[in-house]
Amino acid sequence: MKYVDAAIAVLQQHDREMTTAEITAVALERGLIAPHGRTPWKSMEARLYTLVLSDRNPGVVKIWQLGLIRTRRGSVRWAWKPKTR
C-alpha cells in the first residue's frame, strides 16, 4: 500500500488529529506500509504535504499553529475531514 493510502486509512479509522509519527507508527503496526529507509515518518510527511497541496486530496487536512515567523515546530497535526460536493 502507498503511504498516502495508508495515511488516509489510519486517519479515517482514528477520529482525531494525529502527528506524522503517530500515523506512521499505526501504519507500520497494521502492516499497511513496508518502508525501505530508516526514516519512514519523513517519507510519510513528504507524501502528506504533497497531497494537501494537490487537487486530488480527498480530505486530509493539515492543522498547525503559527510561530514567530512560520509554523511552530512540532505543532503540525493531520486530520480526516472528507470534502463535501
C-alpha positions, -999 to 999 in steps of 0.1 A, spaced: 0 0 0 12 35 -8 20 59 20 -9 82 11 -34 53 11 -21 41 44 -24 76 59 -59 80 47 -69 46 61 -53 54 95 -69 89 97 -103 75 88 -101 49 115 -89 73 142 -113 102 146 -87 127 160 -58 148 149 -25 128 146 11 136 141 31 122 112 49 99 136 17 86 151 2 79 116 34 61 106 35 40 138 -1 28 133 5 21 96 36 0 105 18 -18 133 -11 -27 110 13 -37 82 0 -11 58 34 0 47 68 -17 43 94 11 43 129 5 29 146 35 45 155 45 81 130 74 84 96 62 73 79 91 91 98 116 69 86 98 38 50 99 52 54 136 60 66 144 25 37 125 9 11 142 31 24 177 24 23 169 -13 -12 155 -10 -25 186 8 -12 209 -20 -26 187 -48 -61 188 -64 -67 151 -58 -68 155 -20 -99 136 -8 -100 152 26 -67 152 45 -63 185 64 -31 200 79 -36 216 113 -9 239 126 0 267 149 18 299 138 51 306 154 71 339 152 80 335 115 64 303 102 47 272 116 57 265 152 80 235 155 61 203 165 26 218 160 16 201 127 -12 176 130 -32 158 103 -69 150 103 -95 135 81 -123 158 70 -139 145 38 -148 171 12 -184 176 6 -195 181 -30 
